[in-house]
Amino acid sequence: MKQAFTSLLRVFFLFAFTFNVWGQNTANDFPNRSLRFVVGFPAGSSTDIVSRMLAQRMSERFGQPFIVEQKVGGGGAIANDFVAKSAPDGLNMVLLTGGHPSSAAMIKKLPYDPIKDFGMVSTIVTYPMVISVVKESAIKSLAEMIAMAKAKPGLVSFSSSGAGSLHHLLGEWVSIEAGINMLHVPFKGGAPAMMELLGGRTDVMIETATFTFSQIKGGKIRALAVSSEARSPFAPDVPTVSEILPSIEFSSWLGVAVSPGTPKPIIDKLNQEIRTILESPEIKQKFSEFGGAPAPSSPEEMRARIEREIARWKKVVDIKRIERQ
């Protein structure tokens, strides 16, 4: 019995050694042909813009063509599923978003496992969510919004880009921590939500900084708070949510993932190249234009972030008894 176990152990270590050597040799040759970013959101979205920025610079560094291909639909799920089921060679990539964990919390059956079916590479950029109102609103601060919602339960409305979206769940998280009940009004995207806010048909909008900051600069709306840990350097006068509700600190993000089973040496090589790209002053400037900041991470840190956020959003869904889709 002992001899059989020893033999089995030797086979295991031989296999592990062989796989590691193969992976390292593969990484040395990587990439030996064109690469692809699969984008699950429309042209002009922050995900599309960042995918194209990375594709251009990675093409320059790797000396290989880098194709950007749109596979729009399902809140990014179609693109995610394509990469999750692609060959484990690191040649197909997708930008997972801050909505990836919220979808995992809200959707009963995704076509992929949100953790196991991806080889996490690195987060790329983080940016806050913004709670805002029209410029003329009687609500002048987050504290006033909470006070009004307490005085008028279920009558103060907040819009989001869809039921079960990250924006929706953040609003419900705020409601939980503040002990209030707000009326959620879902829309299909930030643009229609903005039109309804400007038209006075909703009271508050929760959206990403990538969408909101340009509207704030244009004088159309006024920010009550940002969700990030610290005040944004691009809107230093806007307080954080945590200044009123200390338990709420959250930034949305974009992060690169490849198919599961991609050899670690390839993932490490991609991670290293991404870190170098994110150090570029030009990239930092472009990210700052939509309220974002470079946020490189290890694959393990990215995976832990997603696991942590899935658990948080599931808790919000359960507490608020939101119907899963």
N, C-alpha and C positions, 0 to 999 in steps of 0.2 A: 504493500500500500504506500509506504513511504517512498519507495523507489519510483512508483508510478507518479506520485505527486511531484517529486523532484524533476522527472522527465517533462511533466506538463509545465512546470515553472520555467524550465529551460526553453521550451517551445515558445512560451509567452514572451520571455525577454528577447528571444531571437526575433520574433515577429515585431515587437516594439522597436527594437534596434533597426530592423530592416525598414519599417515604416518611417522612422525618423530620418534615416539616411535618404530614402526615396523622397520624402517631403523636402529635405534640405536641398537635394539636387534639383527638384522641381522649382523651388524658390529661386535658385541660382539662375535658372533659365526663364523665370517669370518676368514679364509676359512675353511670349514668343509669337503672339498674334494679337489681333485687335481686341479691345475691351468694350464693355457696354455698361452704361448707366440706364436702368429701367426706371422711368418716372411715372408715378401713379396719380399725378395731379396735372391740371391744365397748364399749357404754356403761359409763362408770366407769373406763375405762383412762386412763392419763396422756395419751395422744394425744387421746382424746375430751374430757377435761376441759380441756386447753389449747386445743383447737379451739373449744370453746364460750366460753371466756374471751375469746379473740381475736375471735370472731364478735360477741359482745355489744359490745365496745368499738369495733370497726371499724364496726359498724352505727350506733353513736352518733356517731362522727366523720364518717362518710360521709352520714348521713341516709337510708340505704336499708336495707330488710330484709336480714337475713343468715340464710340457711337452713343448718342443720347436718343433713347427710344421711348415714346409715350405709350403707356398702357393704362389709360385713365379709367377709373371706375371703382365703386365699392369703398370710397374713402381711402384709396391707396391699396386696397386688398388685392386687386388684380395684379398689380406690379409686384407686391410682396410675395404672392403665391408663385409667380413666374420664377423669381429668384430662389425662393425656398425649394423649388423642384428642379432647379438647373444643376448642371454638372458641378461637382465640388472642385473647381479649378481656379476660383477667384476671378474669373473673367467677366462674370455678370454681377453687378452691384446694384443696390437700391438704397435710397435714403429713407430710413425709418424716421417717423416723426413723433412728436410728443403725443399725437393722437393714437399711436400704436398701442400703448398700455390702456388707454381709455376704451378703445375698440375691444381689446381682450376682456375688459371688465363688463362690457355692455352686450357683446354679441355672443349668443349661445353657442354657435358652432362656426368657427372660422375654418377655412380650408387648410390651415396650417397651425402648428403650435407656435405661439408668439415668442417663445424662448428657444425651444429645442430645435426648431426648423430654420435657425439662422446662425451663421457664423458672425458674431459681432466683431467689428473692426475698431471703430472709434466714434465718439460723438464729434460733431463738427462745429456746431454753433449753438448757443443758447440765447433766448430772448424772452422778456417777460410777457405775461398777459396783462391787459389793461382794462380796468373798469372805467367807463366814461359816460358822459351825458352830453346833451346839446349845450351849447355855450350859454343859452338863456335859461337853463334849468334852475329851478328853485333849490335843487340839491347841490350844495356847495362843497361837500366833503363826503368821505366814506362814512364817517360817524353820523352825518345828517341822513344819509341813505338808510343806515341801519335804524336810526330813530324813527324815520318815516315808515319803514317797513314794520316796525313794532307797533306803531300807532294805527296802521292800516294793513292788518294781516291779509296776505294774498292779493293785495291791490297794486302794490309797486311791482312793475314788470321789468324783467331783464331779457334781452334777446341773446341768442347764440346762433352759431352756424349749423345747428341741427340737434335733434333730440339724441342724447347719448354722446354728443361730441365732447371733446376736452373742455370747450368753452362752457357747455351746459353743466358738466360735472364740477367745474371750478366754482360756478355760481351756486350750486347746491352745497358745496363744501363751505363756502362763505356763509350760507344760510344756517348750516349746522352749527358752525362755531359762533355765529352771532346770535343764535337762538331766534331766528326770524323765519317767516314764510313768504317767499316772493313768487310771483307768477312767471313761469318760464314760457317764453314765446320763441319757438324754433324757426329758423329760416334755412334756406339752401345756400349758405355762403355768407361772407361778410358784407358784400355789396347790398343785397336786399335788406339785411339787418340794419345797415347804415341808413338806407332810405326811409325805413320805418321810424328810426330814431329821429332823424331830421324832420320827419313829418309829424312828430309828436304823438305817434301811436304806440311807442314804447318809452319807458322811462330811463332805462340803463342798458348799455351794451357791453358785453364782455368779448373782447377780440384780442388777437395777437398784436404785439408791438409792430410787427412787420406790416400789418395793415393799418393800425391805428395812428402811429406817429406821424405819417404823412397827412392824415386828416386833421390832427391836432395842429401841425405846423400851418396848415391851410386855414386855420381859424374856424373850422366847421364844428368841432366838438371840444370838450374840455375833459381832461383826465382827472378822475378822483383818486386813483391809486394804481400802482403797478404791483404785480404778484411776486416779483423777485426778492431775493434775500436782502439786497441793498438797493438804494435808489439808483435809477438808471442815469449814467453820465450824460445821456442824450435828453433827459428830462429831469434834471436835478431838483426842481421845485415840486415834483409830484411825489407824494409820500408812498411808502410801501403799505401793502395790506397788513403786514405784520406789525406795523406801528399801532394799529387798532386791534387786530386779531393776531396775537403773537404766534399762534400755532400754524399759520398759513404762510409758507414760503415755497414758491414754485416758479420754475422757469421752463418754458417749452424748449424744444430742442430738435435738431436734425442729426442723424448719425448713420454712418455707412455700415451696411451688412452685406454679407455674401452668403452662398448656400452652405448648409451644414455639411460637415465632413471635409471642408477645405483645409488642407494641411496648415498646421500652425505656423511653419516658416513663411508661407505665403501671406497669411494674415499679419504676421509680424512685419513683413516687408511693406505691405500696404499701410499699416499703422505708422511706420517710420516715415514713409513718403508723405502721408497726410499731415503729420506733425510738422514736417519741413515746410509744406505748402502753407499751413496755417500761421507760420511765423512771418509770412510776407506782409509788409506794410500795406501793400495794395489790397490784399484780402481783408485785412483788418478794417481798412477804410470802407470797402464795399459792404462788409457786414454792418458797419456802424450806420450806414445809410438807411438801413431798415431796423435799427435798434438792437442789433445783435452783436455778439462778441465771440471770437474763436474759443472753442472749448474742447481741445483734444483730450482723449482719455485712453486708458488701456481697454482691451476687449473685455476684461473682467469687470472693470468699472462700469462700462456701458451695459453689460448684462445685469449687473446688480441694480443699476438705476431703473431698468425696465421692470425687473421683478418687484422692486420697492413701489413703483408707481402703479403697477397692476393691483397690488395688495391694497393700496390706498384708495384707488377708484372703486374697487369691489366693495370696500367698506362704505363709501359714500352711496353707492347704488343700493346697498342693503339697508342702510339707515333711512334713506329717503324713499325706499320701496319703489324704485324706478323699474319699470317693466323692461326686462332684457329682450333684445330683438332676436 
